[in-house]
Structures are given as C-alpha cells and as structure tokens.
C-alpha cells in the first residue's frame, strides 16, 4: 500500500523500457506532477514505454488526454506504448469510450 504523501507517479527504466507507475486518485490538480515524467520518457526515447495503471483508484479526463497525447508522440517516433491495468477501465473511474477509433492500436494488459 502507499501513503497519500507518496508521489503519484514513479519512474523506472532500464536500457530498453521506460516505466511510469501511477498510484491513487489522479485528476486535473495533478497535471503538473505528470509533466516531468512524460518529459523524461520522451527524452529517454527508449523503444518501449509502459504505463502501469494497476494502482490507480480514480482518473479523470486529464489522465486520459495525457495517455492519448503520449500515444501519439510514441507513434510518431515508431516507439511502443503499453498500458498495464487497471483491472478494468471502470475501476479507475474512466471509460475508454473516449478513445473510440483508437482502441485497436492500444495494448492494454490487466
């Protein structure tokens, strides 16, 4: 379990994979907390970026928009973008219906 004082986004990487682990409730007020991790992922330019949402309990449209933007950036550079979890999109408080038309391009692993 994590504390409410822990950062909501943790970053890990090796030579091939950049990982962002997101925890807890994520909303518009957290947007600034995501800027540095997204920039770090873009600067690392590793072949694969994995975003782990398995510990997210709520997410609003800020996170969904950030994920869509990151996916576009990865596509434009020929890099893979993989989502892990949540166990179901509804458990995180958002629906993937906003991404209609793009769902076949997403790799979502629960």
N, C-alpha and C positions, 0 to 999 in steps of 0.2 A: 504494500500500500504506500501511497505517497502523502506528503503533508501539503496543505494548501499553500505553504510558503515555498515549496519546491517550484522551480521553473516549469512552465507548461510544455516547453519544447526542449528536448535533449538531442544533442548531435553526436553521432559516432560515425567513423569512417575507416576504411582500410584502403588498399590500393585500387579496388575495383568498385566498391559500393559505398555510397553516402547514405546514412540513415538519419531520419528525423523521427523521434519518438514523441508523440503528443499525448498529454495526460489531462484528465479532468474536464472541466467545462471551458469551452472556447467560444468567445463571442467578439463583437466589434471592439470592445475595450482592450482586447489582447492583440490587436493588429500589429502594434509596434514590436511586440515580443517575437513576432514571426519574421520581421524584416531581416535581421542578421542571419538566422538560419537559412532562409531562402537564398540570400546573397552568398553565403558560404557554399551552399550546394551548387549554385551557378558558377562560382569561381573555381571550385574543385573540378568541375566539368568531368566527373567520373562517368563511366559508361552507364551506370545504373544508380538511380536514386530510389530509395524505399521510404515511404511514409507510413509509419506504424500508428494506426488509429485505435488499436485494440484497447487502450486505456482511456479513451475519450468517453465521457458520460453525457456531454451535450455539445453541439456545434451549431452555430448559426451560419448564415449565408457568407459571412466573412471567410470562414474556412473553406467552404465550397468554392467560392470565387478564387481564393488563393490556390487551391488544388487545380482548378481549371487553367489558371494562368501558368502555373508551374508545368502542367502537362503540355501546354502549347510551346513553352520555351524548350522543353526537352525534345519534343517532336521536331522542332525547327533545327535542332543540332544533332538529330539522329541518336538521342540518348533514351534509355528506357526509364519509365516512371511507373513504379509499382506501389499500390496501396495495400496495406495489411490491416485487416479488421475494419471497422468494428464487427462484432459477431453478426450484426445485422445493421443496415443503414438506419433503421428507426431507433436503435438503441443509442445512437449518437445524437439523436434529435433532428436529423435532417434526412431528406429523401433524395435519392439520386435522380428523381424525375427531372430536376433542373438541368441535368446533363444529357437529356434525351438527344439522340443523334450521335452522341459521342461514346455511349456505353460499350459498344463493341471494341473500342480502342483502349479501354481501361482494363488493367489487370488488377482485380480485387481478390485478395486471398483472405479467408477468415480462419 
